[in-house]
Amino acid sequence: MATALAEGAVRSGVASEEQLLASARTEDTLAQLRQRIPGIRTTTSNSEVAEQADLLILGVKPQVMAAALADIRGSVRPQTLVVSIAAGVTLEQLAKPFKRGTRVVRVMPNTPCLIGKGAAAFSLGEHATKDDAKLVELLVSAVGEGYAVPEYQLDAVTGLSGSGPAYVYTAIEALTDAAVRVGLPRAVASQLAARTVAGAAEMVLSTGKHPAVLRDEVTSPGGTTAAGLAALEANGFRHALAEAVSAAESRSRELGESS
């Protein structure tokens, strides 16, 4: 996702390829990055990036964030804006290793940002400015849509949009398998399932109607959709989704506490 944000920065004009400098542990990872962003500069040194960055994106797993922060704590300049995309790692934890006044922002993107269809939320640290907010919103908007939220809501964002694509992929897989069971070829079933989900989501976004209203427009009394909805309710569909969001939100908080 850090790569997607970098690509978005180039597309939106926030930065040119030549202004980007990225680090990773292995040369293989950096070679793949250079294939996607040909003009980017690369290094295996985190501190080298931190020493030069005006906008520093921390795209590491939450479990290794503490080590990454320790690696760069003496290299971040006072004017640098530090942006983290790690789930659960709080603004306080991000700011703690650096000098007081360092501007930090948390962003929770999701994987559809890889195709420019992301849904991201962000929260500003104590010293981040309105201009920082505008810059971060511009960055995340280049790969989808971005929303400013208070930090206490970011774990819920993680449970919903951060982890949500996996729930939707599971639903598409289940719809495909069910359609194959009742007689459709898998290739056709897979396309119909994915396009149905994408189209329904676009209906919510483009019409502005409540999902319940759109559902009712599809559901004729005593019809096929009503029968299908009754089966979903009988099998705990809503409850399962609610539990998924809740479990992911709790895990996000746990990751922050253990970082």
BELNORSUL-V171381 format. One record per backbone hydrogen bond with DSSP energy under -0.5 kcal/mol. NH is the residue of the N-H (numbers start at 1). CO is the residue of the C=O. If there is no record, write none. Layout:
{{NH;CO} {NH;CO}}
This chain:
{{5;1} {6;2} {7;3} {8;4} {9;5} {10;6} {11;7} {12;8} {13;9} {13;10} {14;9} {15;9} {19;16} {20;16} {20;17} {22;41} {24;43} {30;26} {31;27} {32;28} {33;29} {34;30} {35;31} {36;32} {37;33} {40;37} {41;20} {43;22} {46;44} {49;45} {50;46} {51;47} {52;48} {52;49} {53;49} {56;81} {57;55} {58;56} {58;83} {59;57} {64;61} {65;62} {68;64} {69;65} {70;66} {71;67} {72;68} {73;69} {75;72} {76;72} {77;50} {80;77} {81;54} {82;80} {82;103} {83;56} {83;81} {84;105} {85;58} {89;86} {90;88} {94;90} {95;91} {96;92} {97;93} {98;95} {102;99} {103;80} {104;102} {105;82} {106;123} {107;84} {108;121} {109;107} {113;110} {114;111} {115;112} {116;113} {117;112} {118;143} {120;145} {121;108} {122;147} {123;106} {125;104} {128;125} {133;129} {134;130} {135;131} {136;132} {137;133} {138;134} {139;135} {140;136} {141;137} {142;138} {143;140} {144;141} {145;118} {147;120} {149;122} {153;150} {154;151} {157;153} {158;154} {159;155} {160;156} {161;157} {162;157} {163;158} {164;160} {165;161} {166;163} {167;163} {167;164} {168;164} {169;165} {170;166} {171;167} {172;168} {173;169} {174;170} {175;171} {176;172} {177;173} {178;174} {179;175} {180;176} {181;177} {182;178} {183;180} {184;179} {189;185} {190;186} {191;187} {192;188} {193;189} {194;190} {195;191} {196;192} {197;193} {198;194} {199;195} {200;196} {201;197} {202;198} {203;199} {204;200} {205;201} {206;202} {207;203} {208;204} {213;210} {214;210} {215;211} {216;212} {217;213} {218;214} {218;215} {219;215} {220;218} {223;220} {227;223} {228;224} {229;225} {230;226} {231;227} {232;228} {233;229} {234;230} {235;231} {236;233} {237;232} {240;236} {241;237} {242;238} {243;239} {244;240} {245;241} {246;242} {247;243} {248;244} {249;245} {250;246} {251;247} {252;248} {253;249} {254;250} {255;251} {256;252} {257;253} {258;254} {259;255} {259;256}}
